[in-house]
Amino acid sequence: MIEAMVELTGITWNHTRGYLPMVATAQRFSEIHSDVSIIWQKRSLQQFADAPLVDLASRFDLLVIDHPSIGEAVHENLLLPLDEHLTADYLADQAANSVGQSHASYAYGGHQYALSIDAATPVSGYRPDLLKRAGFGPPTTWIELLALARRGLVTIPAIPIDSLMNVFMLANALGAEPFNQPGQVIPQVEGAQALSLLRELVLLSAPGCLDRNPIRTWQLLADSDTVAYCPFAYGYSNYSRAGYAANIIRAGGLVTFNGKFLRSTLGGAGLAISRFCKCPEQALAYAEFTASPLIQKTLYAQSGGQPGHRSAWLDPAVNAANANFFANTLSTLDSAWVRPKFPGFIAFQETASNLVHNYLVRGGSESEVIGKMNDAFAKVRKNIL
């Protein structure tokens, strides 16, 4: 008797880091479980960051998602609570071996809705050859960063979403943690200062940064013969691997601001299962397989993935294959700040991102931008509550 084939579909994002490890793990899982077929599709990085999950959850069984979408997904009852299906011991290992707050970022309302298969936050990256040729080393302070930028050696990703993440980072550096005060995103004084600091750096950075996301930024740095340093962009370990791009990028931590290291805004990706999945048993088994420590530090990492399990970040072989990317950036991941997950956050994030980007392009009143951002926050919360 021939076993009926179980077919699962998944959606991830369009980059080696996002797509190839899912294909590789799906292939290996299907070799072990011959009755299961898993087909992965991909969407753009921008869609990964801000597209609603309502449509995707109805079309795909497996979802690679960004953690700020969790609240809305739970509000719409889109995802399977993994803690009701996976063992307590398995989830305890995931929590104990989280990279920073990656695992906890997929928890909401007392349930775990995704496994942290991928960990990321903005980190620095540089070309040692170009810095040496220019007579510089990697900057260690904000003042040194601006000095390097004035020499035309710096680039940052400054599309809307990344610009907002950097405003959050600078607000934290100024002692004003975002969303820490009732009814506002960032206080007026610190918010205005954060915007001003970011615009100064953007104007000093290599032309085109306002149109580049992290992927294009790392590609530029790898290909460039002039731009030598990026102070903060969501890390992609692929560019630290020999043979991936024209030149290897060395990754590191962030500069200090007023004597303290910057805290970037946590990203990464989680593997979730749609509530509408018709074969949840097989989907759960695949998710457990993919997030397991052995697969994370072998097949997943070897296939271009950026693992979410801490054992992979500490593994000598994984680091050797990626110019010590993981060891050199782990402390930055551990200190990263986590965005809220309330329902409606994605809509707020899109509005706020465009406000910040418009300011970076055109200038204007920083206080007005912060005021509009706080108004957008109040409107979203009112609509949800």
C-alpha positions as a Markdown table, in Angstrom:
| # | Residue | x | y | z |
|---|---|---|---|---|
| 1 | Met | 0.0 | 0.0 | 0.0 |
| 2 | Ile | 1.4 | 3.4 | -1.0 |
| 3 | Glu | 1.4 | 6.0 | 1.7 |
| 4 | Ala | -0.5 | 9.2 | 0.9 |
| 5 | Met | 1.9 | 12.1 | 0.3 |
| 6 | Val | 1.6 | 15.1 | 2.8 |
| 7 | Glu | 2.3 | 18.4 | 1.0 |
| 8 | Leu | 3.3 | 21.4 | 3.0 |
| 9 | Thr | 3.9 | 24.9 | 1.6 |
| 10 | Gly | 6.0 | 27.6 | 3.2 |
| 11 | Ile | 6.8 | 31.3 | 2.6 |
| 12 | Thr | 10.1 | 33.0 | 3.5 |
| 13 | Trp | 12.1 | 36.0 | 2.2 |
| 14 | Asn | 14.2 | 36.3 | -0.9 |
| 15 | His | 17.8 | 36.1 | 0.0 |
| 16 | Thr | 20.3 | 33.2 | 0.4 |
| 17 | Arg | 20.0 | 33.6 | 4.2 |
| 18 | Gly | 16.2 | 33.4 | 4.1 |
| 19 | Tyr | 15.6 | 30.9 | 1.3 |
| 20 | Leu | 18.3 | 28.3 | 0.9 |
| 21 | Pro | 18.4 | 27.0 | 4.5 |
| 22 | Met | 14.6 | 26.4 | 4.3 |
| 23 | Val | 15.0 | 24.5 | 1.0 |
| 24 | Ala | 17.9 | 22.5 | 2.4 |
| 25 | Thr | 16.1 | 21.5 | 5.6 |
| 26 | Ala | 12.9 | 20.7 | 3.7 |
| 27 | Gln | 14.8 | 18.5 | 1.4 |
| 28 | Arg | 16.6 | 16.6 | 4.2 |
| 29 | Phe | 13.4 | 16.3 | 6.2 |
| 30 | Ser | 11.6 | 14.8 | 3.2 |
| 31 | Glu | 14.5 | 12.3 | 2.7 |
| 32 | Ile | 13.9 | 11.2 | 6.3 |
| 33 | His | 10.1 | 11.4 | 6.1 |
| 34 | Ser | 9.4 | 10.1 | 2.6 |
| 35 | Asp | 5.7 | 10.8 | 2.9 |
| 36 | Val | 6.2 | 14.6 | 3.4 |
| 37 | Ser | 6.9 | 17.1 | 0.7 |
| 38 | Ile | 7.7 | 20.7 | 1.6 |
| 39 | Ile | 7.8 | 23.5 | -1.0 |
| 40 | Trp | 9.1 | 26.9 | -0.1 |
| 41 | Gln | 8.3 | 30.2 | -1.9 |
| 42 | Lys | 9.8 | 33.6 | -1.2 |
| 43 | Arg | 8.8 | 37.3 | -1.0 |
| 44 | Ser | 10.8 | 40.5 | -0.8 |
| 45 | Leu | 12.6 | 41.7 | 2.3 |
| 46 | Gln | 10.3 | 44.7 | 2.4 |
| 47 | Gln | 7.2 | 42.4 | 2.3 |
| 48 | Phe | 8.8 | 40.3 | 5.1 |
| 49 | Ala | 9.0 | 43.4 | 7.3 |
| 50 | Asp | 5.6 | 44.9 | 6.8 |
| 51 | Ala | 3.1 | 42.8 | 4.8 |
| 52 | Pro | 0.1 | 41.6 | 6.8 |
| 53 | Leu | 0.0 | 37.9 | 7.7 |
| 54 | Val | -3.8 | 37.5 | 7.1 |
| 55 | Asp | -3.4 | 36.5 | 3.5 |
| 56 | Leu | -0.3 | 34.4 | 3.9 |
| 57 | Ala | -1.6 | 32.3 | 6.8 |
| 58 | Ser | -4.6 | 31.3 | 4.6 |
| 59 | Arg | -2.3 | 30.2 | 1.7 |
| 60 | Phe | 0.8 | 28.7 | 3.4 |
| 61 | Asp | 1.3 | 26.1 | 6.2 |
| 62 | Leu | 4.7 | 27.3 | 7.3 |
| 63 | Leu | 5.5 | 31.0 | 7.7 |
| 64 | Val | 8.9 | 32.7 | 8.3 |
| 65 | Ile | 7.9 | 35.9 | 10.1 |
| 66 | Asp | 9.2 | 39.0 | 11.8 |
| 67 | His | 8.4 | 39.1 | 15.5 |
| 68 | Pro | 6.5 | 42.5 | 15.6 |
| 69 | Ser | 3.7 | 40.9 | 13.5 |
| 70 | Ile | 2.9 | 38.4 | 16.3 |
| 71 | Gly | 0.4 | 40.5 | 18.2 |
| 72 | Glu | -1.7 | 41.1 | 15.1 |
| 73 | Ala | -1.4 | 37.4 | 14.1 |
| 74 | Val | -2.7 | 36.3 | 17.5 |
| 75 | His | -5.4 | 39.0 | 17.4 |
| 76 | Glu | -6.6 | 37.5 | 14.1 |
| 77 | Asn | -6.1 | 33.9 | 15.4 |
| 78 | Leu | -3.7 | 33.0 | 12.5 |
| 79 | Leu | -1.0 | 31.0 | 14.2 |
| 80 | Leu | -0.7 | 27.7 | 16.1 |
| 81 | Pro | 0.5 | 28.1 | 19.7 |
| 82 | Leu | 3.6 | 25.9 | 19.6 |
| 83 | Asp | 3.7 | 25.4 | 23.4 |
| 84 | Glu | 0.5 | 23.4 | 23.1 |
| 85 | His | 2.2 | 20.9 | 20.8 |
| 86 | Leu | 6.0 | 20.8 | 21.4 |
| 87 | Thr | 7.5 | 19.4 | 24.6 |
| 88 | Ala | 8.3 | 21.6 | 27.5 |
| 89 | Asp | 11.9 | 20.3 | 27.4 |
| 90 | Tyr | 12.4 | 21.3 | 23.8 |
| 91 | Leu | 11.1 | 24.8 | 24.3 |
| 92 | Ala | 13.1 | 25.2 | 27.5 |
| 93 | Asp | 16.3 | 24.4 | 25.4 |
| 94 | Gln | 15.2 | 27.0 | 22.8 |
| 95 | Ala | 14.7 | 29.6 | 25.6 |
| 96 | Ala | 18.0 | 28.8 | 27.3 |
| 97 | Asn | 19.9 | 29.0 | 24.0 |
| 98 | Ser | 18.3 | 32.1 | 22.7 |
| 99 | Val | 20.5 | 34.6 | 21.0 |
| 100 | Gly | 19.6 | 37.7 | 22.9 |
| 101 | Gln | 15.8 | 38.0 | 23.3 |
| 102 | Ser | 15.1 | 36.3 | 19.9 |
| 103 | His | 13.2 | 33.3 | 21.4 |
| 104 | Ala | 11.1 | 35.5 | 23.7 |
| 105 | Ser | 10.3 | 37.9 | 20.9 |
| 106 | Tyr | 7.9 | 35.3 | 19.4 |
| 107 | Ala | 6.0 | 34.9 | 22.7 |
| 108 | Tyr | 2.7 | 36.6 | 23.2 |
| 109 | Gly | -0.1 | 36.3 | 25.8 |
| 110 | Gly | 1.5 | 33.4 | 27.5 |
| 111 | His | 2.1 | 31.3 | 24.3 |
| 112 | Gln | 5.0 | 30.7 | 22.0 |
| 113 | Tyr | 4.0 | 31.3 | 18.4 |
| 114 | Ala | 7.3 | 30.8 | 16.5 |
| 115 | Leu | 10.7 | 29.2 | 16.8 |
| 116 | Ser | 13.7 | 31.5 | 16.4 |
| 117 | Ile | 15.5 | 29.9 | 13.5 |
| 118 | Asp | 17.3 | 33.1 | 12.6 |
| 119 | Ala | 18.8 | 35.8 | 14.8 |
| 120 | Ala | 19.8 | 39.3 | 13.6 |
| 121 | Thr | 20.3 | 42.9 | 14.7 |
| 122 | Pro | 22.2 | 45.8 | 13.1 |
| 123 | Val | 25.9 | 45.2 | 13.5 |
| 124 | Ser | 28.9 | 46.9 | 11.9 |
| 125 | Gly | 30.8 | 45.6 | 8.9 |
| 126 | Tyr | 34.0 | 46.8 | 7.2 |
| 127 | Arg | 36.6 | 46.1 | 4.6 |
| 128 | Pro | 40.0 | 45.8 | 6.3 |
| 129 | Asp | 41.8 | 46.4 | 3.0 |
| 130 | Leu | 40.1 | 49.6 | 2.3 |
| 131 | Leu | 40.4 | 51.0 | 5.8 |
| 132 | Lys | 44.1 | 50.1 | 5.9 |
| 133 | Arg | 44.6 | 51.8 | 2.5 |
| 134 | Ala | 42.9 | 55.0 | 3.9 |
| 135 | Gly | 45.0 | 54.9 | 7.1 |
| 136 | Phe | 42.1 | 54.1 | 9.4 |
| 137 | Gly | 40.8 | 51.4 | 11.7 |
| 138 | Pro | 37.2 | 50.7 | 12.5 |
| 139 | Pro | 35.8 | 53.6 | 14.5 |
| 140 | Thr | 35.0 | 53.0 | 18.2 |
| 141 | Thr | 32.9 | 56.1 | 19.0 |
| 142 | Trp | 30.2 | 58.2 | 17.3 |
| 143 | Ile | 32.6 | 61.1 | 16.9 |
| 144 | Glu | 35.1 | 58.8 | 15.2 |
| 145 | Leu | 32.3 | 57.5 | 13.0 |
| 146 | Leu | 31.4 | 61.0 | 11.8 |
| 147 | Ala | 35.0 | 61.7 | 11.1 |
| 148 | Leu | 35.3 | 58.6 | 8.9 |
| 149 | Ala | 32.0 | 59.5 | 7.2 |
| 150 | Arg | 33.4 | 62.9 | 6.3 |
| 151 | Arg | 36.2 | 61.1 | 4.4 |
| 152 | Gly | 33.5 | 59.4 | 2.2 |
| 153 | Leu | 34.2 | 55.9 | 3.6 |
| 154 | Val | 30.9 | 55.2 | 5.3 |
| 155 | Thr | 27.5 | 53.9 | 4.1 |
| 156 | Ile | 24.3 | 52.9 | 6.0 |
| 157 | Pro | 21.0 | 51.5 | 4.8 |
| 158 | Ala | 18.5 | 54.3 | 5.1 |
| 159 | Ile | 15.3 | 53.1 | 3.4 |
| 160 | Pro | 12.2 | 53.9 | 5.6 |
| 161 | Ile | 12.1 | 50.8 | 7.8 |
| 162 | Asp | 15.8 | 50.8 | 8.6 |
| 163 | Ser | 15.8 | 54.5 | 9.3 |
| 164 | Leu | 13.0 | 54.1 | 11.9 |
| 165 | Met | 15.0 | 51.2 | 13.5 |
| 166 | Asn | 18.0 | 53.5 | 13.7 |
| 167 | Val | 15.9 | 56.3 | 15.3 |
| 168 | Phe | 14.8 | 53.7 | 17.9 |
| 169 | Met | 18.5 | 52.9 | 18.5 |
| 170 | Leu | 19.5 | 56.5 | 18.9 |
| 171 | Ala | 16.6 | 57.2 | 21.2 |
| 172 | Asn | 17.8 | 54.4 | 23.4 |
| 173 | Ala | 21.3 | 55.9 | 23.3 |
| 174 | Leu | 19.8 | 59.2 | 24.5 |
| 175 | Gly | 18.2 | 57.5 | 27.5 |
| 176 | Ala | 14.7 | 57.6 | 26.0 |
| 177 | Glu | 13.6 | 54.0 | 25.4 |
| 178 | Pro | 10.8 | 54.1 | 22.8 |
| 179 | Phe | 7.3 | 53.3 | 23.9 |
| 180 | Asn | 8.3 | 53.6 | 27.6 |
| 181 | Gln | 6.1 | 56.6 | 28.3 |
| 182 | Pro | 2.2 | 56.4 | 28.1 |
| 183 | Gly | 0.8 | 57.8 | 24.8 |
| 184 | Gln | 4.1 | 58.5 | 23.0 |
| 185 | Val | 6.7 | 56.7 | 21.0 |
| 186 | Ile | 9.6 | 58.9 | 21.9 |
| 187 | Pro | 9.7 | 62.1 | 24.0 |
| 188 | Gln | 9.9 | 65.3 | 21.9 |
| 189 | Val | 13.4 | 66.4 | 23.0 |
| 190 | Glu | 15.2 | 63.1 | 22.6 |
| 191 | Gly | 13.2 | 62.2 | 19.5 |
| 192 | Ala | 14.2 | 65.4 | 17.8 |
| 193 | Gln | 17.8 | 64.9 | 18.7 |
| 194 | Ala | 17.8 | 61.3 | 17.5 |
| 195 | Leu | 16.4 | 62.4 | 14.1 |
| 196 | Ser | 19.0 | 65.2 | 13.8 |
| 197 | Leu | 21.9 | 62.8 | 14.7 |
| 198 | Leu | 20.7 | 60.3 | 12.1 |
| 199 | Arg | 20.3 | 62.9 | 9.3 |
| 200 | Glu | 23.8 | 64.2 | 9.9 |
| 201 | Leu | 25.2 | 60.7 | 9.4 |
| 202 | Val | 23.0 | 60.1 | 6.3 |
| 203 | Leu | 24.1 | 63.3 | 4.7 |
| 204 | Leu | 27.7 | 62.3 | 5.2 |
| 205 | Ser | 27.3 | 58.8 | 3.9 |
| 206 | Ala | 27.9 | 57.5 | 0.5 |
| 207 | Pro | 25.3 | 58.6 | -2.1 |
| 208 | Gly | 22.3 | 56.3 | -2.6 |
| 209 | Cys | 22.0 | 55.2 | 1.0 |
| 210 | Leu | 18.4 | 56.5 | 1.3 |
| 211 | Asp | 17.5 | 53.9 | -1.4 |
| 212 | Arg | 19.4 | 50.9 | 0.0 |
| 213 | Asn | 18.3 | 48.2 | 2.3 |
| 214 | Pro | 20.8 | 46.1 | 4.3 |
| 215 | Ile | 21.2 | 43.5 | 1.6 |
| 216 | Arg | 22.1 | 46.1 | -1.0 |
| 217 | Thr | 24.3 | 47.9 | 1.6 |
| 218 | Trp | 26.4 | 44.8 | 2.3 |
| 219 | Gln | 26.6 | 44.1 | -1.4 |
| 220 | Leu | 27.9 | 47.6 | -2.0 |
| 221 | Leu | 30.5 | 47.2 | 0.7 |
| 222 | Ala | 31.6 | 43.9 | -0.7 |
| 223 | Asp | 31.9 | 45.2 | -4.2 |
| 224 | Ser | 33.2 | 48.7 | -3.5 |
| 225 | Asp | 36.7 | 50.0 | -4.0 |
| 226 | Thr | 36.0 | 53.1 | -1.9 |
| 227 | Val | 33.3 | 52.6 | 0.7 |
| 228 | Ala | 34.9 | 50.8 | 3.6 |
| 229 | Tyr | 32.6 | 50.8 | 6.7 |
| 230 | Cys | 29.0 | 50.4 | 7.7 |
| 231 | Pro | 28.3 | 51.3 | 11.3 |
| 232 | Phe | 24.9 | 49.5 | 11.6 |
| 233 | Ala | 22.9 | 47.3 | 9.3 |
| 234 | Tyr | 21.0 | 44.1 | 9.9 |
| 235 | Gly | 23.8 | 41.5 | 9.9 |
| 236 | Tyr | 24.1 | 39.0 | 7.0 |
| 237 | Ser | 26.8 | 36.5 | 7.8 |
| 238 | Asn | 26.8 | 35.4 | 4.1 |
| 239 | Tyr | 29.0 | 38.4 | 3.2 |
| 240 | Ser | 31.6 | 37.2 | 5.7 |
| 241 | Arg | 31.9 | 33.8 | 3.9 |
| 242 | Ala | 34.6 | 33.2 | 1.3 |
| 243 | Gly | 33.4 | 33.0 | -2.2 |
| 244 | Tyr | 30.0 | 34.6 | -1.5 |
| 245 | Ala | 30.9 | 38.1 | -2.8 |
| 246 | Ala | 33.8 | 39.8 | -4.3 |
| 247 | Asn | 35.4 | 40.6 | -1.0 |
| 248 | Ile | 34.8 | 39.4 | 2.6 |
| 249 | Ile | 33.2 | 41.8 | 5.0 |
| 250 | Arg | 34.5 | 41.7 | 8.6 |
| 251 | Ala | 31.6 | 42.1 | 11.1 |
| 252 | Gly | 31.8 | 43.6 | 14.6 |
| 253 | Gly | 29.9 | 45.5 | 17.3 |
| 254 | Leu | 28.6 | 49.0 | 17.4 |
| 255 | Val | 30.3 | 52.3 | 18.3 |
| 256 | Thr | 29.8 | 54.0 | 21.7 |
| 257 | Phe | 27.7 | 57.1 | 22.1 |
| 258 | Asn | 28.3 | 59.2 | 25.3 |
| 259 | Gly | 30.4 | 56.3 | 26.6 |
| 260 | Lys | 27.9 | 53.5 | 26.1 |
| 261 | Phe | 27.6 | 51.0 | 23.2 |
| 262 | Leu | 24.6 | 51.6 | 21.0 |
| 263 | Arg | 21.8 | 49.2 | 21.3 |
| 264 | Ser | 20.4 | 48.3 | 17.9 |
| 265 | Thr | 16.8 | 47.1 | 17.3 |
| 266 | Leu | 16.4 | 43.3 | 17.2 |
| 267 | Gly | 15.4 | 41.6 | 13.9 |
| 268 | Gly | 15.7 | 38.0 | 12.9 |
| 269 | Ala | 13.1 | 35.5 | 11.8 |
| 270 | Gly | 10.8 | 33.0 | 13.4 |
| 271 | Leu | 9.3 | 29.8 | 12.0 |
| 272 | Ala | 5.5 | 29.7 | 12.6 |
| 273 | Ile | 2.7 | 27.4 | 11.6 |
| 274 | Ser | -0.6 | 28.6 | 10.2 |
| 275 | Arg | -3.7 | 27.9 | 12.3 |
| 276 | Phe | -5.2 | 26.7 | 9.0 |
| 277 | Cys | -2.5 | 24.1 | 8.3 |
| 278 | Lys | -4.2 | 20.8 | 7.3 |
| 279 | Cys | -1.2 | 18.6 | 8.4 |
| 280 | Pro | 0.0 | 20.3 | 11.7 |
| 281 | Glu | 1.7 | 17.1 | 12.9 |
| 282 | Gln | 4.1 | 17.0 | 10.0 |
| 283 | Ala | 4.6 | 20.8 | 10.1 |
| 284 | Leu | 5.4 | 20.7 | 13.8 |
| 285 | Ala | 7.9 | 17.9 | 13.2 |
| 286 | Tyr | 9.6 | 19.9 | 10.5 |
| 287 | Ala | 9.8 | 23.1 | 12.7 |
| 288 | Glu | 11.2 | 21.1 | 15.5 |
| 289 | Phe | 13.8 | 19.6 | 13.2 |
| 290 | Thr | 14.8 | 22.9 | 11.6 |
| 291 | Ala | 15.3 | 24.7 | 15.0 |
| 292 | Ser | 17.1 | 21.8 | 16.7 |
| 293 | Pro | 20.7 | 22.6 | 17.8 |
| 294 | Leu | 22.3 | 20.0 | 15.6 |
| 295 | Ile | 20.6 | 21.1 | 12.4 |
| 296 | Gln | 21.1 | 24.8 | 13.2 |
| 297 | Lys | 24.8 | 24.5 | 13.5 |
| 298 | Thr | 25.3 | 22.1 | 10.6 |
| 299 | Leu | 22.8 | 21.9 | 7.7 |
| 300 | Tyr | 21.1 | 25.2 | 8.4 |
| 301 | Ala | 24.3 | 27.2 | 8.8 |
| 302 | Gln | 26.1 | 25.4 | 6.0 |
| 303 | Ser | 23.2 | 26.3 | 3.6 |
| 304 | Gly | 23.7 | 30.0 | 4.1 |
| 305 | Gly | 21.4 | 30.4 | 7.1 |
| 306 | Gln | 22.0 | 32.7 | 10.1 |
| 307 | Pro | 21.0 | 30.4 | 13.0 |
| 308 | Gly | 18.8 | 31.3 | 15.9 |
| 309 | His | 20.2 | 28.7 | 18.3 |
| 310 | Arg | 23.0 | 30.0 | 20.5 |
| 311 | Ser | 25.1 | 26.8 | 20.1 |
| 312 | Ala | 25.6 | 27.7 | 16.4 |
| 313 | Trp | 26.9 | 31.2 | 17.3 |
| 314 | Leu | 29.4 | 29.6 | 19.6 |
| 315 | Asp | 30.5 | 26.8 | 17.3 |
| 316 | Pro | 34.1 | 27.0 | 16.1 |
| 317 | Ala | 33.3 | 25.4 | 12.7 |
| 318 | Val | 30.5 | 27.8 | 12.1 |
| 319 | Asn | 32.6 | 30.8 | 13.0 |
| 320 | Ala | 35.6 | 29.6 | 11.0 |
| 321 | Ala | 33.4 | 29.4 | 7.8 |
| 322 | Asn | 32.2 | 33.0 | 8.4 |
| 323 | Ala | 35.2 | 35.0 | 9.4 |
| 324 | Asn | 34.1 | 34.9 | 13.0 |
| 325 | Phe | 30.9 | 36.8 | 12.2 |
| 326 | Phe | 29.0 | 35.1 | 15.0 |
| 327 | Ala | 31.5 | 35.4 | 17.8 |
| 328 | Asn | 32.3 | 39.0 | 16.9 |
| 329 | Thr | 28.6 | 40.1 | 16.9 |
| 330 | Leu | 27.0 | 38.0 | 19.6 |
| 331 | Ser | 27.3 | 40.6 | 22.4 |
| 332 | Thr | 25.5 | 43.1 | 20.1 |
| 333 | Leu | 22.7 | 40.6 | 19.6 |
| 334 | Asp | 22.5 | 39.9 | 23.4 |
| 335 | Ser | 22.0 | 43.6 | 24.1 |
| 336 | Ala | 19.6 | 44.4 | 21.3 |
| 337 | Trp | 16.3 | 46.2 | 22.0 |
| 338 | Val | 13.0 | 44.6 | 21.2 |
| 339 | Arg | 10.1 | 46.3 | 19.5 |
| 340 | Pro | 6.6 | 46.1 | 20.8 |
| 341 | Lys | 4.2 | 43.5 | 19.3 |
| 342 | Phe | 0.8 | 45.0 | 19.9 |
| 343 | Pro | -1.9 | 44.5 | 17.3 |
| 344 | Gly | -1.6 | 47.4 | 14.8 |
| 345 | Phe | 2.1 | 47.8 | 15.3 |
| 346 | Ile | 2.9 | 46.9 | 11.6 |
| 347 | Ala | 0.6 | 49.7 | 10.4 |
| 348 | Phe | 2.2 | 52.1 | 12.8 |
| 349 | Gln | 5.7 | 51.0 | 11.8 |
| 350 | Glu | 4.9 | 51.7 | 8.1 |
| 351 | Thr | 3.6 | 55.2 | 8.8 |
| 352 | Ala | 6.4 | 56.1 | 11.2 |
| 353 | Ser | 9.0 | 54.7 | 8.8 |
| 354 | Asn | 7.8 | 57.0 | 6.0 |
| 355 | Leu | 7.7 | 60.0 | 8.3 |
| 356 | Val | 11.3 | 59.5 | 9.3 |
| 357 | His | 12.4 | 58.8 | 5.7 |
| 358 | Asn | 10.7 | 62.0 | 4.4 |
| 359 | Tyr | 12.5 | 64.0 | 7.0 |
| 360 | Leu | 15.9 | 62.5 | 6.1 |
| 361 | Val | 15.3 | 63.3 | 2.4 |
| 362 | Arg | 13.8 | 66.8 | 2.8 |
| 363 | Gly | 14.7 | 68.0 | 6.3 |
| 364 | Gly | 12.2 | 70.1 | 8.2 |
| 365 | Ser | 11.1 | 70.2 | 11.8 |
| 366 | Glu | 12.2 | 67.3 | 13.9 |
| 367 | Ser | 9.6 | 68.1 | 16.6 |
| 368 | Glu | 6.9 | 68.0 | 13.9 |
| 369 | Val | 8.0 | 64.5 | 12.8 |
| 370 | Ile | 8.0 | 63.2 | 16.4 |
| 371 | Gly | 4.5 | 64.8 | 16.9 |
| 372 | Lys | 3.1 | 63.0 | 13.9 |
| 373 | Met | 4.7 | 59.8 | 14.9 |
| 374 | Asn | 3.1 | 60.0 | 18.4 |
| 375 | Asp | -0.2 | 60.9 | 16.7 |
| 376 | Ala | 0.1 | 57.8 | 14.5 |
| 377 | Phe | 0.8 | 55.7 | 17.5 |
| 378 | Ala | -2.3 | 57.0 | 19.4 |
| 379 | Lys | -4.5 | 56.4 | 16.3 |
| 380 | Val | -3.4 | 52.8 | 16.0 |
| 381 | Arg | -3.9 | 52.1 | 19.7 |
| 382 | Lys | -7.3 | 53.7 | 19.6 |
| 383 | Asn | -8.4 | 51.6 | 16.7 |
| 384 | Ile | -7.3 | 48.4 | 18.4 |
| 385 | Leu | -8.6 | 49.2 | 21.8 |
